[in-house]
């Protein structure tokens, strides 16, 4: 199912037997500098703010403090994948923010990439459950593509498109 920006899906109702899901990110570029400078991450937040520095999972920190989010080996055609083990997400975390960003304060911008998308995968079947494509990236250095959040005891998924002009602005927005 392809999600449009702002669309929500109740993951708990759609797949009640799943205790973990995979999130994969993909993009295309012919530009070597951009290919080498793109990175993806998951921020574990409470009320929109990072709970702990150990709760930003990316290439240099592959596991969060509770072991609930793990950057993993690839399955399929993604550049990056994360395993989200939902029952072990700490109670003080209400949202998992899936982001794509340029590594460091590079002058490279996301509008030079195409086919940017996040997808949620059923790890048992390997099939894509939900896809959140980014139609067009602006001259941003970071973008939030998907949000997996807890609402009234259930896990939900939302396609989003929040962009930041710099990685530091994104991190500052999340309280880091």
Residue, then its C-alpha position, 0 to 999 in steps of 0.5 A: x500500500x502506498x501512503x500519501x503524505x499525512x496518511x496514517x495506518x494502524x499497524x497493530x490492526x493491520x498486522x496484529x501478529x507482528x512483534x517487529x517490522x523492518x523499515x528500508x530506505x532507498x534512493x537513486x543518484x548518479x552523483x558519486x559525492x551524493x551517493x557517499x554522503x547520504x545516511x539514514x537514521x531512526x530517532x526515538x523521541x518523546x513529544x518530538x524530542x530525542x529521549x537520549x543521545x543513544x536513541x539516534x540509530x544510524x551508521x555510527x551507532x547501530x543500536x539504541x539504548x534498549x536494543x529495540x531499533x537495530x541498523x541491519x544487513x540488507x534484504x531486498x533493494x534498499x540502501x539501508x534497513x532498520x529492524x524495529x522490535x516494537x515490544x521492547x521500545x521503552x515506554x518513554x518513547x512515543x515515536x520512531x522518526x525515519x530520516x534521510x540526511x546528508x552526512x555532516x554539513x555537506x553542501x550536497x542537497x537531497x534534490x539531487x537524488x530521485x526515487x527517495x522512499x521509505x517502506x515497511x516490510x513484514x520480516x516473515x514474508x519479506x513483502x512490503x506492507x507500506x511505502x512512503x515515497x518522497x515525490x520531490x525533495x527540495x534543497x534540503x539536507x535532511x528529510x523525515x519520511x516516515x513516523x512509527x508512533x504509539x497511540x493509545x497502546x497501538x502502533x501506527x505508521x504515518x507518511x511525512x515529508x518534513x525537510x530541514x535546510x541542514x543536518x544541524x537544524x534537524x538535530x536541533x529540532x529533535x533536541x540534540 
